[in-house]
Amino acid sequence: MNRPIRTRTEPDEMRGRILEVAEEHFRRIGYHKTSVADIASELGMSRATVYRFFPSRDAINESICRRVMNEVADIAFAIARTNATASEKLDRLLTAIHQHNMTKLIEDRRMHDLIVAALQEKRAIITAYIEWMVTIFEAIIREGIEAGEFKVDDPAGAAHAVRTAFTPFFHPILIEHCVQHGEDTEAGLRKQIRFILKALGKPD
């Protein structure tokens, strides 16, 4: 799933600068405390200039959210492209996603809060990200079927089932709930991955 190569133009560079400053503020004081005026002041420009590149504050929020989600997408894409077996890829991928989300909660709480807000607001970027992840799951499952590792008749349906089964270890709000209640998420994760692989037909 290659991404298009695009030459950066001056407007692209300005949008990038605005997002860099916005993201720095989001990480330092939180997205809800950062105003467009704060971003404009840091860049030495007016709010009107910022709005030339982003039509609203929500557009800035969504762009930062996309940057954060792309971190996970890059991890998933790298694992999916390795030469490991399908079961190893799926294990590594699910583990990496969970660990990344745990790290966000513990070490980068303000960006975690941004993703939680985007989930609660049902932003399109979250839906697109989840659909992309399901596509990756399906591609790995198809590899496993072709290699004789997995025994399922409906790879697309199986990919959605994997996403559903993995939700407690994938969804930032549910991860936060587990941590607050002192649950051993790592042990739960290992059990759930074993369950998912067995459901796909991988022998013990």
MOJO-V146928 format. One record per residue. N is the residue number from 0. PSI is psi in radians with two decimals (* if undefined). Layout:
BEGIN
N:PSI + N:PSI
END
This chain:
BEGIN
0:1.36 + 1:2.58 + 2:2.52 + 3:2.50 + 4:2.22 + 5:2.33 + 6:2.28 + 7:2.36 + 8:3.04 + 9:-0.78 + 10:-0.66 + 11:-0.77 + 12:-0.67 + 13:-0.73 + 14:-0.69 + 15:-0.72 + 16:-0.74 + 17:-0.75 + 18:-0.64 + 19:-0.77 + 20:-0.75 + 21:-0.77 + 22:-0.69 + 23:-0.75 + 24:-0.74 + 25:-0.77 + 26:-0.53 + 27:-0.79 + 28:-0.12 + 29:2.56 + 30:-0.60 + 31:-0.34 + 32:-0.13 + 33:2.20 + 34:2.84 + 35:-0.60 + 36:-0.66 + 37:-0.78 + 38:-0.78 + 39:-0.76 + 40:-0.75 + 41:-0.59 + 42:-0.07 + 43:0.62 + 44:3.03 + 45:2.84 + 46:-0.63 + 47:-0.63 + 48:-0.72 + 49:-0.74 + 50:-0.25 + 51:-0.51 + 52:-0.43 + 53:2.07 + 54:-0.30 + 55:2.91 + 56:-0.64 + 57:-0.62 + 58:-0.63 + 59:-0.81 + 60:-0.80 + 61:-0.64 + 62:-0.69 + 63:-0.71 + 64:-0.72 + 65:-0.70 + 66:-0.77 + 67:-0.76 + 68:-0.56 + 69:-0.45 + 70:-0.78 + 71:-0.72 + 72:-0.68 + 73:-0.69 + 74:-0.83 + 75:-0.77 + 76:-0.72 + 77:-0.75 + 78:-0.73 + 79:-0.44 + 80:-0.03 + 81:2.99 + 82:0.24 + 83:2.90 + 84:2.85 + 85:-0.74 + 86:-0.67 + 87:-0.73 + 88:-0.82 + 89:-0.72 + 90:-0.90 + 91:-0.69 + 92:-0.85 + 93:-0.69 + 94:-0.78 + 95:-0.71 + 96:-0.81 + 97:-0.82 + 98:-0.66 + 99:-0.78 + 100:-0.62 + 101:-0.73 + 102:-0.71 + 103:-0.77 + 104:-0.77 + 105:-0.72 + 106:-0.25 + 107:0.97 + 108:-0.63 + 109:-0.58 + 110:-0.56 + 111:-0.78 + 112:-0.62 + 113:-0.77 + 114:-0.69 + 115:-0.79 + 116:-0.72 + 117:-0.65 + 118:-0.78 + 119:-0.55 + 120:-0.02 + 121:0.85 + 122:2.56 + 123:-0.57 + 124:-0.59 + 125:-0.77 + 126:-0.76 + 127:-0.70 + 128:-0.80 + 129:-0.72 + 130:-0.66 + 131:-0.72 + 132:-0.69 + 133:-0.64 + 134:-0.71 + 135:-0.78 + 136:-0.78 + 137:-0.73 + 138:-0.72 + 139:-0.72 + 140:-0.71 + 141:-0.70 + 142:-0.74 + 143:-0.64 + 144:-0.80 + 145:-0.57 + 146:-0.06 + 147:0.18 + 148:-0.73 + 149:2.62 + 150:1.36 + 151:2.60 + 152:-0.34 + 153:1.53 + 154:-0.68 + 155:-0.80 + 156:-0.67 + 157:-0.66 + 158:-0.73 + 159:-0.64 + 160:-0.68 + 161:-0.79 + 162:-0.76 + 163:-0.79 + 164:-0.52 + 165:-0.13 + 166:-0.76 + 167:-0.38 + 168:0.07 + 169:-0.64 + 170:2.10 + 171:-0.67 + 172:-0.73 + 173:-0.63 + 174:-0.77 + 175:-0.73 + 176:-0.78 + 177:-0.75 + 178:-0.76 + 179:-0.52 + 180:0.21 + 181:0.44 + 182:2.58 + 183:1.56 + 184:-0.54 + 185:-0.78 + 186:-0.73 + 187:-0.67 + 188:-0.81 + 189:-0.73 + 190:-0.73 + 191:-0.65 + 192:-0.72 + 193:-0.70 + 194:-0.78 + 195:-0.81 + 196:-0.69 + 197:-0.70 + 198:-0.51 + 199:-0.13 + 200:0.13 + 201:2.22 + 202:2.65 + 203:*
END
